[in-house]
């Protein structure tokens, strides 16, 4: 399984290296005056292996070019170009289990969970002003389920949940919390969280 994960991530990293080398070859003067460039971390979903129904949430550093002529309703600008700068060599979380859900789309499969959590993690900085995982995560209970959540308060609710812990991980929630916080400080071990 680790070999399949490593091979998949190597393919993603190879694509990122090609993208970065193409981006580096453009002259700085090619940037139009009505744009700004920012680097940020996003969390992508990567499928691990064939027919294993395992997906990973992988941090990726991207460089975005924004068009300042057309501000959005929420104050940001439209992205006109996105380049991958760096891909983590290890996933943050590997999703293996399907969880029951009352969602109209049905159960939360590993793929749906990875995509949802990746989007939540990506949007946390803009929504809450969080700059890293260290300052955002807590362990709590919502709807009788163990969760990892983000809040200035010590009580979790539906709006602050980042992800639900699988039953096997609920007993070791504090260890998972520590891993997430270490990851936020870039001091994490190479082992991802399996959820």
C-alpha positions, 0 to 999 in steps of 0.5 A, a space after each residue: 500500500 505504501 509503495 502504491 501511495 509513493 508511486 502515485 505521489 511521485 507522479 503528482 510531484 513529477 507533474 508539479 516539477 514540469 509545471 514549476 520549470 515552465 513557470 520559471 521560464 517566463 520573464 517577470 515582465 510578462 505579468 500584466 499590470 492588472 494582476 497580483 500573484 499569491 502563493 498559498 496551500 491548497 489540499 488536493 485529493 489523490 487516489 491511492 492504488 487501483 481499486 482499493 477505494 483509498 484516497 489521500 488529502 495532500 497539501 500542495 503549494 500553488 501560485 495563483 495569478 488574480 485579475 484585479 479588474 473584476 473583484 468578487 462579491 466576497 472581496 477576492 479576485 478571480 483566479 486566471 492562472 494556477 501553477 503547482 509550486 510544490 507537492 507534499 511527499 506524504 499525504 496528511 490524511 488517508 481516507 479508507 472507510 465509508 461513513 453513514 450519512 443523512 446527506 442526500 448524496 448518500 454515505 460518505 465514501 473515502 473519495 467524498 470525505 477526502 474531497 470535502 475535507 480538502 475543500 474545508 482545509 483549503 478554505 479555512 485560511 480565508 474563512 477564519 484567518 487560520 494560518 496553520 493547522 497548529 492554531 485551528 484544530 480541536 477534538 470534540 463531539 457533534 451528533 454523538 460522533 468524535 470530530 476534529 473541529 476549528 473554533 475559538 470556542 471549546 465546543 464543537 458544532 456542525 459549522 466548525 467540523 473539519 472531519 468526523 473520526 472513524 470509530 477506531 480513531 475516536 479512542 486516540 483522538 488526542 494523538 490524531 490532534 497532535 499529528 495535525 498540529 505537528 503537521 501545521 508546524 511542519 514537524 510531522 513524522 512521515 506517517 499520515 493519519 489513516 481515517 
